[in-house]
C-alpha cells in the first residue's frame, strides 16, 4: 500500500509555520484514506453512539475542521 496523493491543502498552505507536523489526509493506492491527526481514543470512545464501535487495531483521531473542508473538493464521489 502506498500514498497516492494528498487531499486538500498542504500544512504550509493551511498556515503551518514549520509545514512538518500538521494534520493531513491522504488517498492510498487501494482506495482507502489515511489521516494524520491528534490521537483522542481515550477521550472520545465513551462518547461514541450506541451503534458505533472501535476495534482494538483502530484509533479515534481528530483533524481540524479546516483540514477536512479544504480536502472536500479532492474527495471522490465514488
Biopython code that builds the backbone (N, CA, C, O; Angstrom):
import numpy as np
from Bio.PDB.StructureBuilder import StructureBuilder

atoms = [
    (1, "UNK", "N", (0.850, -1.169, 0.000)),
    (1, "UNK", "CA", (0.000, 0.000, 0.000)),
    (1, "UNK", "C", (0.901, 1.240, 0.000)),
    (1, "UNK", "O", (1.916, 1.290, 0.694)),
    (2, "UNK", "N", (0.503, 2.232, -0.793)),
    (2, "UNK", "CA", (1.279, 3.463, -0.914)),
    (2, "UNK", "C", (0.359, 4.673, -0.871)),
    (2, "UNK", "O", (-0.825, 4.585, -1.195)),
    (3, "UNK", "N", (0.922, 5.801, -0.467)),
    (3, "UNK", "CA", (0.195, 7.068, -0.535)),
    (3, "UNK", "C", (0.205, 7.526, -1.983)),
    (3, "UNK", "O", (1.264, 7.653, -2.598)),
    (4, "UNK", "N", (-0.995, 7.776, -2.529)),
    (4, "UNK", "CA", (-1.134, 8.200, -3.916)),
    (4, "UNK", "C", (-1.126, 9.722, -4.014)),
    (4, "UNK", "O", (-0.469, 10.297, -4.882)),
    (5, "UNK", "N", (-1.871, 10.371, -3.104)),
    (5, "UNK", "CA", (-1.947, 11.836, -3.176)),
    (5, "UNK", "C", (-2.490, 12.402, -1.876)),
    (5, "UNK", "O", (-3.137, 11.709, -1.090)),
    (6, "UNK", "N", (-2.207, 13.679, -1.675)),
    (6, "UNK", "CA", (-2.763, 14.433, -0.553)),
    (6, "UNK", "C", (-4.127, 14.964, -0.982)),
    (6, "UNK", "O", (-4.314, 15.349, -2.136)),
    (7, "UNK", "N", (-5.060, 14.982, -0.069)),
    (7, "UNK", "CA", (-6.357, 15.599, -0.315)),
    (7, "UNK", "C", (-6.368, 16.953, 0.386)),
    (7, "UNK", "O", (-6.095, 17.049, 1.582)),
    (8, "UNK", "N", (-6.679, 17.972, -0.357)),
    (8, "UNK", "CA", (-6.734, 19.308, 0.217)),
    (8, "UNK", "C", (-5.380, 19.993, 0.214)),
    (8, "UNK", "O", (-4.436, 19.563, -0.449)),
    (9, "UNK", "N", (-5.322, 21.073, 0.977)),
    (9, "UNK", "CA", (-4.128, 21.907, 1.028)),
    (9, "UNK", "C", (-3.055, 21.283, 1.911)),
    (9, "UNK", "O", (-3.356, 20.554, 2.856)),
    (10, "UNK", "N", (-1.811, 21.577, 1.592)),
    (10, "UNK", "CA", (-0.699, 21.097, 2.410)),
    (10, "UNK", "C", (-0.702, 21.854, 3.742)),
    (10, "UNK", "O", (-1.319, 22.914, 3.849)),
    (11, "UNK", "N", (-0.020, 21.320, 4.751)),
    (11, "UNK", "CA", (0.059, 22.045, 6.020)),
    (11, "UNK", "C", (0.577, 23.472, 5.853)),
    (11, "UNK", "O", (0.059, 24.396, 6.479)),
    (12, "UNK", "N", (1.583, 23.653, 5.024)),
    (12, "UNK", "CA", (2.118, 25.003, 4.807)),
    (12, "UNK", "C", (1.050, 25.934, 4.221)),
    (12, "UNK", "O", (0.941, 27.092, 4.624)),
    (13, "UNK", "N", (0.260, 25.418, 3.264)),
    (13, "UNK", "CA", (-0.806, 26.229, 2.655)),
    (13, "UNK", "C", (-1.902, 26.559, 3.677)),
    (13, "UNK", "O", (-2.611, 27.554, 3.532)),
    (14, "UNK", "N", (-2.035, 25.719, 4.710)),
    (14, "UNK", "CA", (-3.034, 25.967, 5.752)),
    (14, "UNK", "C", (-2.488, 26.819, 6.887)),
    (14, "UNK", "O", (-3.183, 27.055, 7.875)),
    (15, "UNK", "N", (-1.250, 27.282, 6.756)),
    (15, "UNK", "CA", (-0.711, 28.218, 7.732)),
    (15, "UNK", "C", (0.284, 27.649, 8.720)),
    (15, "UNK", "O", (0.670, 28.348, 9.657)),
    (16, "UNK", "N", (0.714, 26.409, 8.551)),
    (16, "UNK", "CA", (1.727, 25.839, 9.444)),
    (16, "UNK", "C", (3.052, 26.546, 9.204)),
    (16, "UNK", "O", (3.523, 26.640, 8.071)),
    (17, "UNK", "N", (3.632, 27.030, 10.260)),
    (17, "UNK", "CA", (4.911, 27.721, 10.113)),
    (17, "UNK", "C", (6.039, 26.760, 9.768)),
    (17, "UNK", "O", (6.939, 27.104, 9.002)),
    (18, "UNK", "N", (5.992, 25.560, 10.329)),
    (18, "UNK", "CA", (7.049, 24.589, 10.033)),
    (18, "UNK", "C", (6.693, 23.738, 8.820)),
    (18, "UNK", "O", (7.581, 23.278, 8.103)),
    (19, "UNK", "N", (5.388, 23.525, 8.585)),
    (19, "UNK", "CA", (4.943, 22.696, 7.479)),
    (19, "UNK", "C", (5.279, 21.222, 7.672)),
    (19, "UNK", "O", (5.181, 20.440, 6.726)),
    (20, "UNK", "N", (5.672, 20.834, 8.875)),
    (20, "UNK", "CA", (6.147, 19.483, 9.094)),
    (20, "UNK", "C", (5.195, 18.605, 9.902)),
    (20, "UNK", "O", (4.989, 17.447, 9.539)),
    (21, "UNK", "N", (4.618, 19.104, 10.964)),
    (21, "UNK", "CA", (3.828, 18.261, 11.861)),
    (21, "UNK", "C", (2.411, 18.801, 11.976)),
    (21, "UNK", "O", (2.053, 19.447, 12.961)),
    (22, "UNK", "N", (1.623, 18.528, 10.964)),
    (22, "UNK", "CA", (0.256, 19.033, 10.942)),
    (22, "UNK", "C", (-0.704, 17.955, 10.468)),
    (22, "UNK", "O", (-0.291, 17.018, 9.786)),
    (23, "UNK", "N", (-1.980, 18.073, 10.819)),
    (23, "UNK", "CA", (-2.983, 17.134, 10.319)),
    (23, "UNK", "C", (-2.967, 17.088, 8.795)),
    (23, "UNK", "O", (-2.685, 18.083, 8.127)),
    (24, "UNK", "N", (-3.276, 15.915, 8.265)),
    (24, "UNK", "CA", (-3.258, 15.746, 6.822)),
    (24, "UNK", "C", (-4.166, 14.582, 6.448)),
    (24, "UNK", "O", (-4.468, 13.730, 7.284)),
    (25, "UNK", "N", (-4.603, 14.546, 5.181)),
    (25, "UNK", "CA", (-5.451, 13.473, 4.666)),
    (25, "UNK", "C", (-4.837, 12.986, 3.353)),
    (25, "UNK", "O", (-4.476, 13.786, 2.490)),
    (26, "UNK", "N", (-4.726, 11.663, 3.215)),
    (26, "UNK", "CA", (-4.112, 11.084, 2.026)),
    (26, "UNK", "C", (-4.992, 9.991, 1.442)),
    (26, "UNK", "O", (-5.661, 9.265, 2.178)),
    (27, "UNK", "N", (-4.991, 9.874, 0.115)),
    (27, "UNK", "CA", (-5.628, 8.746, -0.560)),
    (27, "UNK", "C", (-4.561, 7.681, -0.760)),
    (27, "UNK", "O", (-3.427, 7.988, -1.128)),
    (28, "UNK", "N", (-4.931, 6.422, -0.515)),
    (28, "UNK", "CA", (-3.992, 5.314, -0.632)),
    (28, "UNK", "C", (-4.215, 4.541, -1.928)),
    (28, "UNK", "O", (-5.265, 4.647, -2.562)),
    (29, "UNK", "N", (-3.217, 3.774, -2.302)),
    (29, "UNK", "CA", (-3.265, 3.039, -3.567)),
    (29, "UNK", "C", (-4.408, 2.029, -3.632)),
    (29, "UNK", "O", (-4.832, 1.660, -4.727)),
    (30, "UNK", "N", (-4.915, 1.576, -2.490)),
    (30, "UNK", "CA", (-6.044, 0.632, -2.509)),
    (30, "UNK", "C", (-7.398, 1.336, -2.452)),
    (30, "UNK", "O", (-8.436, 0.682, -2.349)),
    (31, "UNK", "N", (-7.388, 2.681, -2.519)),
    (31, "UNK", "CA", (-8.631, 3.444, -2.497)),
    (31, "UNK", "C", (-9.050, 3.887, -1.111)),
    (31, "UNK", "O", (-9.995, 4.665, -0.978)),
    (32, "UNK", "N", (-8.370, 3.411, -0.070)),
    (32, "UNK", "CA", (-8.661, 3.839, 1.302)),
    (32, "UNK", "C", (-8.056, 5.218, 1.550)),
    (32, "UNK", "O", (-7.356, 5.765, 0.698)),
    (33, "UNK", "N", (-8.335, 5.766, 2.718)),
    (33, "UNK", "CA", (-7.792, 7.061, 3.099)),
    (33, "UNK", "C", (-7.053, 6.931, 4.421)),
    (33, "UNK", "O", (-7.441, 6.137, 5.279)),
    (34, "UNK", "N", (-6.005, 7.699, 4.584)),
    (34, "UNK", "CA", (-5.247, 7.751, 5.829)),
    (34, "UNK", "C", (-5.249, 9.193, 6.315)),
    (34, "UNK", "O", (-5.178, 10.133, 5.524)),
    (35, "UNK", "N", (-5.332, 9.348, 7.634)),
    (35, "UNK", "CA", (-5.304, 10.689, 8.204)),
    (35, "UNK", "C", (-4.210, 10.782, 9.262)),
    (35, "UNK", "O", (-3.916, 9.818, 9.968)),
    (36, "UNK", "N", (-3.624, 11.957, 9.350)),
    (36, "UNK", "CA", (-2.732, 12.299, 10.445)),
    (36, "UNK", "C", (-3.517, 13.275, 11.302)),
    (36, "UNK", "O", (-3.946, 14.327, 10.829)),
    (37, "UNK", "N", (-3.698, 12.924, 12.545)),
    (37, "UNK", "CA", (-4.455, 13.780, 13.446)),
    (37, "UNK", "C", (-4.022, 13.554, 14.879)),
    (37, "UNK", "O", (-3.091, 12.796, 15.151)),
    (38, "UNK", "N", (-4.700, 14.210, 15.778)),
    (38, "UNK", "CA", (-4.416, 14.082, 17.197)),
    (38, "UNK", "C", (-5.132, 12.863, 17.747)),
    (38, "UNK", "O", (-6.349, 12.744, 17.600)),
    (39, "UNK", "N", (-4.404, 11.962, 18.373)),
    (39, "UNK", "CA", (-4.980, 10.753, 18.942)),
    (39, "UNK", "C", (-5.919, 11.136, 20.089)),
    (39, "UNK", "O", (-5.524, 11.848, 21.012)),
    (40, "UNK", "N", (-7.166, 10.656, 20.022)),
    (40, "UNK", "CA", (-8.166, 11.026, 21.026)),
    (40, "UNK", "C", (-9.062, 9.849, 21.410)),
    (40, "UNK", "O", (-10.200, 10.047, 21.834)),
    (41, "UNK", "N", (-8.553, 8.628, 21.263)),
    (41, "UNK", "CA", (-9.360, 7.439, 21.520)),
    (41, "UNK", "C", (-9.904, 7.414, 22.941)),
    (41, "UNK", "O", (-11.106, 7.238, 23.143)),
    (42, "UNK", "N", (-9.042, 7.588, 23.914)),
    (42, "UNK", "CA", (-9.466, 7.518, 25.314)),
    (42, "UNK", "C", (-10.507, 8.583, 25.633)),
    (42, "UNK", "O", (-11.460, 8.325, 26.369)),
    (43, "UNK", "N", (-10.329, 9.763, 25.087)),
    (43, "UNK", "CA", (-11.247, 10.874, 25.338)),
    (43, "UNK", "C", (-12.609, 10.661, 24.688)),
    (43, "UNK", "O", (-13.640, 10.926, 25.306)),
    (44, "UNK", "N", (-12.618, 10.183, 23.440)),
    (44, "UNK", "CA", (-13.861, 10.140, 22.665)),
    (44, "UNK", "C", (-14.570, 8.796, 22.636)),
    (44, "UNK", "O", (-15.754, 8.744, 22.305)),
    (45, "UNK", "N", (-13.888, 7.707, 22.969)),
    (45, "UNK", "CA", (-14.550, 6.399, 22.916)),
    (45, "UNK", "C", (-15.822, 6.350, 23.772)),
    (45, "UNK", "O", (-16.819, 5.781, 23.326)),
    (46, "UNK", "N", (-15.828, 6.923, 24.987)),
    (46, "UNK", "CA", (-17.065, 6.909, 25.771)),
    (46, "UNK", "C", (-18.202, 7.726, 25.142)),
    (46, "UNK", "O", (-19.364, 7.570, 25.517)),
    (47, "UNK", "N", (-17.862, 8.587, 24.196)),
    (47, "UNK", "CA", (-18.857, 9.443, 23.541)),
    (47, "UNK", "C", (-19.448, 8.812, 22.279)),
    (47, "UNK", "O", (-20.389, 9.353, 21.699)),
    (48, "UNK", "N", (-18.898, 7.668, 21.852)),
    (48, "UNK", "CA", (-19.411, 7.038, 20.634)),
    (48, "UNK", "C", (-20.876, 6.671, 20.801)),
    (48, "UNK", "O", (-21.285, 6.249, 21.882)),
    (49, "UNK", "N", (-21.682, 6.826, 19.738)),
    (49, "UNK", "CA", (-23.081, 6.412, 19.798)),
    (49, "UNK", "C", (-23.180, 4.893, 19.992)),
    (49, "UNK", "O", (-22.225, 4.165, 19.722)),
    (50, "UNK", "N", (-24.312, 4.435, 20.450)),
    (50, "UNK", "CA", (-24.519, 3.015, 20.752)),
    (50, "UNK", "C", (-24.270, 2.113, 19.542)),
    (50, "UNK", "O", (-23.878, 0.958, 19.708)),
    (51, "UNK", "N", (-24.489, 2.619, 18.340)),
    (51, "UNK", "CA", (-24.316, 1.782, 17.148)),
    (51, "UNK", "C", (-22.938, 1.938, 16.506)),
    (51, "UNK", "O", (-22.752, 1.554, 15.351)),
    (52, "UNK", "N", (-21.971, 2.493, 17.234)),
    (52, "UNK", "CA", (-20.603, 2.648, 16.741)),
    (52, "UNK", "C", (-19.661, 1.848, 17.640)),
    (52, "UNK", "O", (-19.891, 1.720, 18.843)),
    (53, "UNK", "N", (-18.617, 1.321, 17.047)),
    (53, "UNK", "CA", (-17.636, 0.555, 17.810)),
    (53, "UNK", "C", (-16.256, 0.764, 17.214)),
    (53, "UNK", "O", (-16.113, 1.157, 16.056)),
    (54, "UNK", "N", (-15.240, 0.493, 18.027)),
    (54, "UNK", "CA", (-13.854, 0.633, 17.605)),
    (54, "UNK", "C", (-13.149, -0.683, 17.867)),
    (54, "UNK", "O", (-13.209, -1.217, 18.975)),
    (55, "UNK", "N", (-12.477, -1.208, 16.843)),
    (55, "UNK", "CA", (-11.705, -2.426, 17.019)),
    (55, "UNK", "C", (-10.406, -2.130, 17.751)),
    (55, "UNK", "O", (-9.964, -0.983, 17.804)),
    (56, "UNK", "N", (-9.800, -3.162, 18.313)),
    (56, "UNK", "CA", (-8.539, -2.990, 19.038)),
    (56, "UNK", "C", (-7.441, -2.379, 18.177)),
    (56, "UNK", "O", (-6.546, -1.714, 18.698)),
    (57, "UNK", "N", (-7.499, -2.593, 16.881)),
    (57, "UNK", "CA", (-6.485, -2.066, 15.969)),
    (57, "UNK", "C", (-6.814, -0.656, 15.472)),
    (57, "UNK", "O", (-6.048, -0.087, 14.694)),
    (58, "UNK", "N", (-7.923, -0.094, 15.902)),
    (58, "UNK", "CA", (-8.368, 1.222, 15.426)),
    (58, "UNK", "C", (-8.187, 2.287, 16.507)),
    (58, "UNK", "O", (-8.238, 1.999, 17.702)),
    (59, "UNK", "N", (-7.979, 3.506, 16.063)),
    (59, "UNK", "CA", (-7.855, 4.657, 16.948)),
    (59, "UNK", "C", (-8.775, 5.762, 16.456)),
    (59, "UNK", "O", (-9.053, 5.864, 15.261)),
    (60, "UNK", "N", (-9.237, 6.572, 17.364)),
    (60, "UNK", "CA", (-10.012, 7.762, 17.019)),
    (60, "UNK", "C", (-9.033, 8.926, 16.966)),
    (60, "UNK", "O", (-8.296, 9.176, 17.920)),
    (61, "UNK", "N", (-9.032, 9.635, 15.842)),
    (61, "UNK", "CA", (-8.156, 10.794, 15.706)),
    (61, "UNK", "C", (-8.990, 12.016, 15.355)),
    (61, "UNK", "O", (-10.059, 11.916, 14.753)),
    (62, "UNK", "N", (-8.478, 13.155, 15.743)),
    (62, "UNK", "CA", (-9.144, 14.430, 15.469)),
    (62, "UNK", "C", (-8.346, 15.167, 14.404)),
    (62, "UNK", "O", (-7.122, 15.266, 14.486)),
    (63, "UNK", "N", (-9.054, 15.682, 13.403)),
    (63, "UNK", "CA", (-8.438, 16.603, 12.453)),
    (63, "UNK", "C", (-9.247, 17.891, 12.507)),
    (63, "UNK", "O", (-10.463, 17.845, 12.694)),
    (64, "UNK", "N", (-8.604, 19.025, 12.347)),
    (64, "UNK", "CA", (-9.324, 20.298, 12.381)),
    (64, "UNK", "C", (-10.343, 20.404, 11.244)),
    (64, "UNK", "O", (-10.157, 19.836, 10.168)),
    (65, "UNK", "N", (-11.384, 21.119, 11.501)),
    (65, "UNK", "CA", (-12.445, 21.335, 10.515)),
    (65, "UNK", "C", (-11.871, 21.857, 9.196)),
    (65, "UNK", "O", (-12.252, 21.388, 8.124)),
    (66, "UNK", "N", (-10.966, 22.817, 9.273)),
    (66, "UNK", "CA", (-10.385, 23.426, 8.073)),
    (66, "UNK", "C", (-9.676, 22.385, 7.204)),
    (66, "UNK", "O", (-9.725, 22.464, 5.976)),
    (67, "UNK", "N", (-9.020, 21.415, 7.837)),
    (67, "UNK", "CA", (-8.324, 20.375, 7.079)),
    (67, "UNK", "C", (-9.301, 19.579, 6.227)),
    (67, "UNK", "O", (-9.041, 19.342, 5.047)),
    (68, "UNK", "N", (-10.427, 19.164, 6.809)),
    (68, "UNK", "CA", (-11.412, 18.380, 6.066)),
    (68, "UNK", "C", (-12.141, 19.228, 5.028)),
    (68, "UNK", "O", (-12.391, 18.762, 3.916)),
    (69, "UNK", "N", (-12.478, 20.446, 5.370)),
    (69, "UNK", "CA", (-13.187, 21.317, 4.415)),
    (69, "UNK", "C", (-12.308, 21.573, 3.190)),
    (69, "UNK", "O", (-12.805, 21.561, 2.064)),
    (70, "UNK", "N", (-11.019, 21.802, 3.396)),
    (70, "UNK", "CA", (-10.133, 22.036, 2.254)),
    (70, "UNK", "C", (-9.933, 20.779, 1.423)),
    (70, "UNK", "O", (-9.601, 20.871, 0.241)),
    (71, "UNK", "N", (-10.126, 19.616, 2.012)),
    (71, "UNK", "CA", (-9.983, 18.344, 1.282)),
    (71, "UNK", "C", (-11.240, 17.961, 0.534)),
    (71, "UNK", "O", (-11.187, 17.110, -0.353)),
    (72, "UNK", "N", (-12.365, 18.560, 0.863)),
    (72, "UNK", "CA", (-13.667, 18.179, 0.304)),
    (72, "UNK", "C", (-13.662, 18.102, -1.219)),
    (72, "UNK", "O", (-14.195, 17.152, -1.792)),
    (73, "UNK", "N", (-13.074, 19.076, -1.867)),
    (73, "UNK", "CA", (-13.079, 19.104, -3.335)),
    (73, "UNK", "C", (-12.279, 17.954, -3.931)),
    (73, "UNK", "O", (-12.519, 17.569, -5.076)),
    (74, "UNK", "N", (-11.337, 17.400, -3.181)),
    (74, "UNK", "CA", (-10.493, 16.315, -3.680)),
    (74, "UNK", "C", (-11.050, 14.920, -3.352)),
    (74, "UNK", "O", (-10.517, 13.921, -3.836)),
    (75, "UNK", "N", (-12.094, 14.839, -2.554)),
    (75, "UNK", "CA", (-12.664, 13.543, -2.167)),
    (75, "UNK", "C", (-13.572, 13.064, -3.293)),
    (75, "UNK", "O", (-14.519, 13.757, -3.664)),
    (76, "UNK", "N", (-13.284, 11.867, -3.846)),
    (76, "UNK", "CA", (-14.095, 11.385, -4.957)),
    (76, "UNK", "C", (-15.533, 11.088, -4.531)),
    (76, "UNK", "O", (-15.789, 10.768, -3.370)),
    (77, "UNK", "N", (-16.464, 11.196, -5.471)),
    (77, "UNK", "CA", (-17.873, 10.889, -5.194)),
    (77, "UNK", "C", (-18.114, 9.388, -5.083)),
    (77, "UNK", "O", (-19.083, 8.963, -4.454)),
    (78, "UNK", "N", (-17.261, 8.600, -5.672)),
    (78, "UNK", "CA", (-17.422, 7.134, -5.573)),
    (78, "UNK", "C", (-16.080, 6.444, -5.600)),
    (78, "UNK", "O", (-16.015, 5.216, -5.528)),
]
sb = StructureBuilder()
sb.init_structure("model")
sb.init_model(0)
sb.init_chain("A")
sb.init_seg("    ")
for serial, (resi, resn, name, xyz) in enumerate(atoms, 1):
    if name == "N":
        sb.init_residue(resn, " ", resi, " ")
    sb.init_atom(name, np.array(xyz, "f"), 0.0, 1.0, " ", f" {name:<3s}", serial, name[0])
structure = sb.get_structure()
